[in-house]
Amino acid sequence: MSAYETAEYYFDQSARLMGLSDNMQRLLLTPEREVKVQVAIEMDNGEIATYIGFRTQHDQARGPYKGGLRYHHEVDQDEVLALATLMTWKTSVVNIPFGGAKGGIQVNEKKLSPGELERLTRRFVDAIHDVIGPDKDIPAPDMGTNAQVMAWIMNQYQKFHGFNPACVTGKPTELHGAEGRDEATGRGVGLMMMQLMAKQKIDPKLQTVAIQGFGNVGSYLARYLYDQQVKVIAVSDAYGGVVSYEGLNIPKLWEYAQQNGSIAGYPESEPLDNKSLLAIDADFLVPAALGGVLKVDNMKDVRAKYIIEAANNPTTPEADRYFESKGIIVMPDILVNAGGVTVSYFEWVQNQQYFKWELDRTRREMDRIMTESFEKIWEIATQKKISLRLAAYFLGIGRVGKATVLGGI
C-alpha cells in the first residue's frame, strides 16, 4: 500500500464504524488544495539545480491548515497528501483549532551547503507565500528541516507581508519561537507511554524500551524516559544502533551522539542494526523514524507487548491487523506524536498575542491537552471495544465531520 492508501484504509475503517455516508466520506477525504511548484536555485558551483516542492492543504473546517515541511529525496505528492490527511485528524484528536496540511521538497538536504539550503527555502516561499500565512496555513519543522529553516521561511514571508511571526512555528526562541518546542514531540510520546502504563497497572521502572530513531523525537523521548527511570535498552539511528540489556546511560549516549554525529560505536553497549532492533525482546517498541517500517516482512518478528507510534504511519494495515490479533497494543501516531503540533499551537497563540509563555506553562498545558485526549480515546476504545487506533480516528473524524456540517458547504 502507498502512504495515502494506508491513511485511507484507517479512515474507511472508522467511517464504517461511524456510519458516514459515501458523500460525506468523499468530502472529508478529498484535499481542498494541492500545490506543486518548481524550485530552481543557483548552486555554489554556479550550476542551476531544479527541485519540486509540494504543499497539500487537506481540510480547514476547524481552523487554518497546519502541518510540517520536510526536505527528503523520497518526498512525493502521495506521501504529502497522506501526511496532510493525518494532520487533519491529529489536530482534531487533541482538539486544537487547526486543519491539516503538509509540504515538502524532493531533495537530499544533506548534500546541500547551508547557503544552498537557504536559497532553496527562500525560493520555495516565493512560490507559495500567497497560500500560507497565520490565518491560512502555518508550516512547521519536519524531517530534514529545523528551527533555522523556519527562521528563513518567516524572514522571506515577511518580505511580502510584513512582520508576522505567526506565519510559521518551530522557530528559534530568539525569533519568537516557543520555549519547549524542540522537546515537545518526544516529551509527548513519553507522556503517552506513562499514561498507558498507568492504565495497564504496570511499574514503569520494570519496563524495557527499544527506540528506532535518535533524531529530535527519539532523543528527547529517551531522555524523558531516563528521567522517569524507565530502562531504555536499545536505540538506533540511520548509521546503526546500540543495545545494553542493563539499560543505556542516555545522557552519556546523547553526548556521544552530539560529538560523533551518530550513536553507532557508543562504547558502553553492543552494536545492533535497525532490523534487529525491531525484533528485540523489549516491553515497548517505539518506531520514531520513517513510516512503513512495521510490515508483513517483519511483523511476526516483533516481540514487544506494546508498540508506540512516534513516527508517522510506521505500521502497515497488514501488520496492524496482525498485532491486534496477537493482543499487542498499538498506540496510534495521530495521538502519540501530537505533542509537536500542540506546542506549535501554543507558539502560534503567543505570536498572535505578542506575549511569551514560560517553559513550565508550555509543559503544563501540553501535558493537560495530551492527557485529556488520551483519556477520551481510552474511553471510546473501552466502550466500543475497538482498538486505540480506531478510537482515535473515531474521535478525530467525528469532530471534523461535525465542524463541516455546522459550518455548511
C-alpha positions as CSV (number, residue, x, y, z in Angstrom):
1,M,0.0,0.0,0.0
2,S,1.1,3.6,-0.7
3,A,1.3,6.1,2.2
4,Y,-2.1,7.6,1.1
5,E,-3.7,4.2,0.7
6,T,-2.7,3.3,4.3
7,A,-4.2,6.6,5.6
8,E,-7.3,6.0,3.5
9,Y,-7.7,2.4,4.9
10,Y,-7.7,3.6,8.5
11,F,-10.2,6.3,7.6
12,D,-12.5,3.8,5.9
13,Q,-12.5,1.5,8.9
14,S,-13.6,4.4,11.2
15,A,-16.1,5.8,8.7
16,R,-17.9,2.5,8.5
17,L,-18.0,2.3,12.3
18,M,-19.4,5.8,12.4
19,G,-22.0,5.1,9.6
20,L,-20.8,8.0,7.5
21,S,-22.4,8.3,4.1
22,D,-20.3,7.8,0.9
23,N,-20.8,11.5,0.1
24,M,-19.5,12.6,3.5
25,Q,-16.6,10.2,3.3
26,R,-15.6,11.6,-0.1
27,L,-15.9,15.2,1.2
28,L,-13.8,14.6,4.3
29,L,-11.1,12.7,2.3
30,T,-10.7,15.0,-0.7
31,P,-7.9,17.6,-0.2
32,E,-9.0,21.2,-0.6
33,R,-5.8,22.3,-2.4
34,E,-2.7,20.6,-3.8
35,V,0.2,22.8,-4.8
36,K,3.2,21.6,-6.9
37,V,5.9,24.1,-7.7
38,Q,9.3,24.3,-9.4
39,V,12.1,25.5,-7.1
40,A,15.2,26.4,-9.1
41,I,18.3,27.7,-7.4
42,E,21.9,28.5,-8.3
43,M,24.3,26.1,-6.6
44,D,27.6,27.1,-5.1
45,N,29.5,26.0,-8.2
46,G,27.3,28.2,-10.4
47,E,25.2,25.5,-11.9
48,I,21.4,25.7,-11.8
49,A,19.5,22.9,-10.0
50,T,15.7,22.4,-10.1
51,Y,13.7,20.7,-7.4
52,I,10.0,20.0,-7.0
53,G,8.1,21.4,-4.0
54,F,4.7,20.4,-2.7
55,R,2.1,21.8,-0.3
56,T,-1.1,20.0,0.3
57,Q,-3.9,21.6,2.2
58,H,-6.3,18.9,3.2
59,D,-9.0,20.4,5.4
60,Q,-9.8,23.7,7.2
61,A,-13.2,23.1,8.7
62,R,-11.8,23.5,12.3
63,G,-9.2,26.3,11.6
64,P,-6.3,27.3,9.4
65,Y,-4.2,24.5,7.8
66,K,-1.3,23.2,9.9
67,G,1.5,20.8,9.1
68,G,5.2,20.2,8.7
69,L,7.5,20.8,5.9
70,R,10.0,18.0,5.1
71,Y,13.1,18.0,2.9
72,H,13.8,14.5,1.7
73,H,14.7,12.8,-1.6
74,E,11.7,10.5,-1.4
75,V,9.1,13.2,-0.9
76,D,6.3,13.0,-3.4
77,Q,2.7,14.1,-3.8
78,D,1.2,10.8,-2.5
79,E,3.2,11.0,0.7
80,V,2.4,14.7,1.3
81,L,-1.3,14.0,0.8
82,A,-1.2,11.1,3.2
83,L,0.6,13.2,5.9
84,A,-1.7,16.2,5.3
85,T,-4.7,13.9,5.9
86,L,-3.2,12.6,9.1
87,M,-2.6,16.2,10.3
88,T,-6.4,16.9,9.9
89,W,-7.2,14.0,12.3
90,K,-4.3,14.7,14.6
91,T,-5.2,18.4,15.3
92,S,-8.8,17.3,15.8
93,V,-7.8,14.5,18.2
94,V,-6.0,17.0,20.5
95,N,-8.9,19.5,19.9
96,I,-6.8,22.4,18.8
97,P,-8.2,24.9,16.2
98,F,-6.3,23.8,13.1
99,G,-6.9,21.8,10.0
100,G,-4.4,19.6,8.2
101,A,-1.6,20.3,5.7
102,K,1.8,19.0,4.8
103,G,4.6,20.1,2.5
104,G,8.0,19.1,1.2
105,I,10.7,19.4,-1.3
106,Q,12.1,16.4,-3.1
107,V,15.8,16.9,-2.2
108,N,18.6,15.2,-0.4
109,E,19.2,18.1,2.0
110,K,22.4,16.5,3.4
111,K,24.1,17.2,0.0
112,L,23.3,20.9,0.1
113,S,25.6,23.6,1.7
114,P,24.0,25.9,4.2
115,G,23.8,28.6,1.5
116,E,22.1,26.3,-1.0
117,L,19.6,25.2,1.7
118,E,18.8,28.8,2.5
119,R,18.3,29.7,-1.2
120,L,16.1,26.7,-1.7
121,T,13.9,27.6,1.2
122,R,13.5,31.2,0.2
123,R,12.6,30.3,-3.4
124,F,10.0,27.8,-2.1
125,V,8.5,30.6,0.0
126,D,8.5,32.8,-3.1
127,A,6.4,30.2,-4.8
128,I,3.8,29.5,-2.1
129,H,3.7,32.7,0.1
130,D,0.2,33.6,-1.2
131,V,-1.3,30.4,0.1
132,I,0.3,30.3,3.5
133,G,0.1,32.6,6.4
134,P,-1.0,32.9,10.1
135,D,-4.7,32.6,9.2
136,K,-4.3,30.4,6.2
137,D,-1.7,27.7,6.5
138,I,1.1,27.6,9.1
139,P,4.2,25.4,8.3
140,A,6.4,23.8,10.9
141,P,9.6,21.6,11.0
142,D,9.6,18.0,9.9
143,M,12.1,15.5,8.6
144,G,15.1,17.4,7.1
145,T,14.1,20.8,8.4
146,N,14.6,22.6,11.7
147,A,14.3,25.9,13.5
148,Q,16.8,27.6,11.2
149,V,14.7,26.7,8.1
150,M,11.7,28.0,9.9
151,A,13.6,31.3,10.5
152,W,14.3,31.6,6.8
153,I,10.7,31.0,6.0
154,M,9.5,33.7,8.4
155,N,12.0,36.2,7.1
156,Q,11.1,35.5,3.4
157,Y,7.4,35.6,4.1
158,Q,7.7,38.9,5.9
159,K,9.3,40.5,2.8
160,F,5.9,40.1,1.2
161,H,3.5,40.5,4.1
162,G,5.3,42.5,6.8
163,F,6.1,41.4,10.4
164,N,4.1,38.4,11.3
165,P,5.9,35.7,13.3
166,A,2.7,33.6,13.5
167,C,3.2,32.6,9.8
168,V,5.3,29.6,10.9
169,T,6.0,27.6,14.1
170,G,9.1,25.8,15.3
171,K,11.2,28.9,15.1
172,P,14.3,29.7,17.2
173,T,13.3,31.2,20.5
174,E,15.3,34.3,19.5
175,L,12.8,34.8,16.7
176,H,9.6,34.4,18.8
177,G,9.7,30.6,18.9
178,A,8.1,28.8,21.9
179,E,10.0,27.5,24.8
180,G,9.9,23.7,24.8
181,R,9.0,23.3,21.1
182,D,12.2,21.2,20.4
183,E,11.3,18.7,23.1
184,A,7.6,18.7,22.6
185,T,7.0,15.7,20.3
186,G,9.4,13.4,22.2
187,R,8.1,14.5,25.6
188,G,4.5,13.9,24.3
189,V,5.4,10.4,23.3
190,G,6.9,9.7,26.7
191,L,3.8,11.1,28.4
192,M,1.5,8.9,26.4
193,M,3.7,5.8,27.3
194,M,3.4,6.7,31.0
195,Q,-0.4,7.1,30.7
196,L,-0.6,3.7,29.1
197,M,1.5,2.1,31.8
198,A,-0.8,3.6,34.4
199,K,-3.9,2.1,32.6
200,Q,-2.2,-1.3,32.3
201,K,-1.1,-1.1,36.0
202,I,2.5,-1.8,35.3
203,D,5.5,-0.4,37.1
204,P,7.5,2.0,34.7
205,K,10.7,1.1,36.5
206,L,10.3,-2.6,35.5
207,Q,9.7,-1.9,31.8
208,T,12.2,-2.0,28.9
209,V,12.1,0.1,25.8
210,A,13.6,0.0,22.3
211,I,13.6,3.1,20.2
212,Q,14.2,3.2,16.4
213,G,15.4,6.7,15.7
214,F,17.5,9.0,17.7
215,G,16.7,12.3,16.0
216,N,14.7,15.1,17.6
217,V,11.8,12.8,18.6
218,G,13.8,9.7,19.7
219,S,16.5,11.6,21.6
220,Y,14.1,13.7,23.6
221,L,11.9,10.7,24.3
222,A,14.9,8.7,25.5
223,R,15.9,11.5,27.9
224,Y,12.3,11.8,29.2
225,L,12.1,8.1,29.9
226,Y,15.5,8.1,31.5
227,D,14.3,10.8,33.9
228,Q,11.3,8.7,34.7
229,Q,13.6,5.7,35.5
230,V,12.3,3.7,32.5
231,K,15.0,1.4,31.1
232,V,15.9,2.2,27.5
233,I,17.8,-0.9,26.3
234,A,18.2,-0.2,22.6
235,V,18.4,2.8,20.3
236,S,19.2,3.1,16.6
237,D,19.7,5.9,14.0
238,A,20.5,6.0,10.3
239,Y,24.0,4.8,10.8
240,G,23.5,1.9,13.2
241,G,22.2,1.0,16.7
242,V,23.3,0.0,20.2
243,V,22.0,-2.3,22.9
244,S,22.6,-2.7,26.6
245,Y,20.2,-5.0,28.5
246,E,21.3,-3.3,31.7
247,G,19.9,0.0,30.3
248,L,21.7,2.7,28.3
249,N,23.0,5.8,30.1
250,I,21.0,8.2,27.9
251,P,22.8,11.4,28.9
252,K,26.1,9.9,28.0
253,L,24.7,8.4,24.8
254,W,23.3,11.9,23.9
255,E,26.7,13.5,24.5
256,Y,28.4,10.8,22.4
257,A,25.9,11.4,19.5
258,Q,26.5,15.1,19.6
259,Q,30.3,14.7,19.4
260,N,30.3,11.9,16.7
261,G,27.2,12.6,14.6
262,S,25.7,9.2,15.4
263,I,25.2,6.7,18.2
264,A,27.0,4.0,16.3
265,G,30.1,2.8,18.1
266,Y,29.0,4.0,21.6
267,P,31.4,2.1,23.9
268,E,29.1,1.1,26.8
269,S,27.0,-1.1,24.5
270,E,26.9,-3.8,21.8
271,P,26.2,-3.0,18.2
272,L,22.7,-3.5,16.7
273,D,21.2,-2.9,13.3
274,N,17.8,-1.4,12.7
275,K,16.2,-4.7,11.6
276,S,17.3,-6.4,14.8
277,L,16.1,-3.6,16.9
278,L,12.5,-4.1,15.7
279,A,12.7,-7.7,16.8
280,I,14.4,-7.1,20.2
281,D,12.9,-8.6,23.4
282,A,11.6,-5.4,24.9
283,D,8.3,-4.5,26.5
284,F,7.8,-1.3,24.4
285,L,8.9,-0.8,20.8
286,V,8.9,2.8,19.6
287,P,9.3,3.4,15.8
288,A,10.4,7.1,15.8
289,A,12.0,7.4,12.4
290,L,10.5,6.6,8.9
291,G,7.0,5.4,8.1
292,G,6.1,1.9,6.9
293,V,8.8,0.1,9.0
294,L,6.5,-2.5,10.6
295,K,5.1,-4.6,7.7
296,V,4.4,-8.1,6.5
297,D,8.1,-8.9,6.2
298,N,8.9,-8.4,9.9
299,M,5.6,-8.2,11.8
300,K,6.0,-11.8,13.1
301,D,9.5,-11.0,14.5
302,V,8.2,-8.3,16.8
303,R,8.4,-9.4,20.5
304,A,7.2,-6.2,22.2
305,K,3.9,-6.2,24.1
306,Y,3.3,-2.5,23.2
307,I,4.0,-0.5,20.1
308,I,4.1,3.3,20.4
309,E,4.0,5.1,17.1
310,A,6.2,8.1,17.4
311,A,6.8,8.2,13.6
312,N,4.1,9.0,11.1
313,N,2.5,5.9,9.5
314,P,5.1,3.4,10.8
315,T,2.7,0.4,10.8
316,T,1.1,-1.0,7.6
317,P,-2.5,-2.2,7.8
318,E,-1.5,-5.8,7.4
319,A,0.9,-5.5,10.4
320,D,-1.7,-3.6,12.4
321,R,-4.2,-6.4,11.9
322,Y,-1.6,-9.0,12.9
323,F,-0.6,-7.1,16.1
324,E,-4.3,-6.8,17.1
325,S,-4.8,-10.5,16.6
326,K,-1.9,-11.2,18.9
327,G,-3.0,-8.8,21.6
328,I,-0.2,-6.4,21.1
329,I,-1.4,-2.9,22.0
330,V,-0.6,-0.2,19.4
331,M,-0.8,3.4,20.4
332,P,-1.5,5.4,17.1
333,D,0.6,8.1,15.7
334,I,-2.2,10.7,15.5
335,L,-2.3,10.7,19.3
336,V,1.2,9.7,20.2
337,N,3.2,12.3,18.3
338,A,0.7,15.2,18.6
339,G,2.8,17.0,21.2
340,G,4.7,18.8,18.5
341,V,1.6,20.3,16.9
342,T,0.2,21.1,20.3
343,V,3.1,23.2,21.3
344,S,3.1,24.7,17.8
345,Y,-0.4,25.8,18.6
346,F,0.9,27.5,21.8
347,E,3.6,29.2,19.7
348,W,1.0,30.5,17.3
349,V,-1.1,31.7,20.1
350,Q,1.8,33.6,21.7
351,N,2.8,35.1,18.4
352,Q,-0.8,36.3,17.7
353,Q,-0.9,37.9,21.2
354,Y,2.7,39.1,21.2
355,F,3.0,37.5,24.7
356,K,5.6,34.9,25.7
357,W,5.0,31.9,28.0
358,E,7.5,30.4,30.4
359,L,8.6,26.8,29.8
360,D,6.7,25.4,32.8
361,R,3.5,26.8,31.4
362,T,4.1,25.2,28.0
363,R,4.8,21.8,29.6
364,R,1.8,22.0,31.9
365,E,-0.6,23.0,29.1
366,M,0.7,20.3,26.7
367,D,0.5,17.6,29.4
368,R,-3.1,18.6,30.1
369,I,-4.2,18.5,26.5
370,M,-2.4,15.3,25.7
371,T,-3.7,13.6,28.8
372,E,-7.3,14.7,28.2
373,S,-7.0,13.4,24.6
374,F,-5.7,10.0,25.8
375,E,-8.4,9.6,28.4
376,K,-11.1,10.4,25.7
377,I,-9.6,7.8,23.3
378,W,-9.3,5.2,26.0
379,E,-12.9,5.8,27.0
380,I,-14.1,5.3,23.4
381,A,-12.0,2.2,22.9
382,T,-13.3,0.7,26.1
383,Q,-16.9,1.5,25.5
384,K,-17.0,0.4,21.8
385,K,-14.5,-2.5,22.3
386,I,-12.3,-1.3,19.5
387,S,-8.5,-0.6,19.1
388,L,-6.9,2.6,20.3
389,R,-6.3,3.5,16.6
390,L,-9.9,3.1,15.6
391,A,-10.9,5.1,18.7
392,A,-8.5,7.9,17.8
393,Y,-9.8,8.1,14.2
394,F,-13.4,7.9,15.5
395,L,-12.8,10.9,17.7
396,G,-10.8,12.9,15.2
397,I,-13.0,12.3,12.2
398,G,-16.1,12.9,14.3
399,R,-15.0,16.4,15.3
400,V,-14.0,17.3,11.7
401,G,-17.3,16.0,10.4
402,K,-19.4,17.9,12.9
403,A,-17.5,21.1,12.2
404,T,-18.0,20.6,8.5
405,V,-21.7,20.1,8.8
406,L,-22.1,23.0,11.3
407,G,-20.1,25.4,9.0
408,G,-22.1,24.4,5.9
409,I,-20.9,23.7,2.4
